[in-house]
């Protein structure tokens, strides 16, 4: 198992968290996605490490942006 935390810009509510969670959950191997709107942190647990680019693309699809 691998776990990584990302900072996401622009999330302000539960709907934002749900959108990000749904998009990131669609990535292959993702087991769990925890979103903390207040801190802007998204923690992804997956079978194998994911690339930052893959997670960033999923977050962008949800309408937000990963901050490097």
DACORJO-V295371 format. One line per field, one symbol per residue. phi: phi as a letter, one per 30 degrees, with the letter a starting at -180 (. if undefined). burial: # if it has 24 or more other C-alpha atoms within 12 Angstrom, else .. A space follows every 50 residues. Layout:
phi->???
burial->???
//
This chain:
phi->.bbbcbcccjdbaddeddddeddddddeidcabcccdecicbcccbdbec ddddddddddedjbbdcd
burial->....#######....##########.#..#.######..#######...# ....##.###.#####..
//
